[in-house]
Amino acid sequence: MKRALLLVTALILLAALGVGGALLLLRDDTRAPAPEVPGAPAPAADADGQVELGSERISDNEERRRRLRQPWPFRDFMDDIGKVRRPGQHTVFRKRQAIETAHFTLMANHKVTIRMENVRVPEVVAELAPQYEPLGLRVYTQDPPVPEQIVFERLFLTDATIQQVISAMKVMSEGLVDYAVTPLGLCIGSKPACHQARIDALDWEVRVRSEAEQPADDAFLDVEYRPDFSGAHIGAIIDDIRGKTGVQVVTDEEAWALPVSISWRTDPLPLRVALRGIAAEMGVGLHVDRRRVFLLRS
């Protein structure tokens, strides 16, 4: 009987220990974050009530809760973010596509009549150029030339497109005549010459991209802004900036998800200075485009 009582007592003690251990494992020792509301009391304020710019990593539990509570709100700006990450690239692509499409359309629709005998490529180009250049298509040839022995004894075409003229020349030259369409125009000549025309088009892209990357007009960032937030997520800071200055700040998804809270309370200062400080504290890039500010992690 005594043994049975001892056994029951031991089992009760073991069960109590198991429940207690489970409760310890489930307990969350992380402290609740400071309110993410601009104007909340800032920690470690100096005698003037100001707080140096600083950040703290939030707990894993709070990070998960934040993701659910505050999903990334800038999905509609993904195209703009892409342009800011690769300045000029979209401009170059669209401009080149538009120019070359116009060239191909003209080449397919404008007809010419050619009656030439015993001519070489430069002479054919000289005949075609005046018929197309007034319409917006430069027709040219360049070095290295097609071998001099390539002579077209009879180049007779009526109501032909320039592509048909080129095809005839390619057949007669057994493939030694080629062409390249770029934003710079239509090059007709040897394969190396046309290859060089495509390289020249890359220089054109560099010039266009350089023009697109001219410094943005950021005078609107001279407006005064007073940072006043404690334990704030970047979303709360963005709302505070928008409410006080009217300036829109956009982040990429990576910057939005950074598991940090930021505190700062100081006197009013130019918004550009405040944004530089916030970007540096978060470890993100600061970009300006069309009166918007972008904080980008990648």
Protein Blocks (a to p, Z undefined) as FASTA:
>chain_A
ZZmmmmmmmmmmmmmmmmmmmmmmmpcfbdcdddfbehiacehiafkopacdddddddfk
lmmmmmmmmgcfklmmmmmmmmmmmghklmmmmmmmmmmmmmmmmmmmmccddddehiaf
klmmmmmmmmmmmnopacddddddddfklccfbacdehiafklmmmmmmmmnnopaccdd
dfkbccdddfklmmmmmmmmmmmmmmmmmmmmgccdfklmmpccddddehiafklmmmmm
mmmnopacdddfklmmpccddddddddddfklmmmmmmmmnopacddeehiacddfZZ
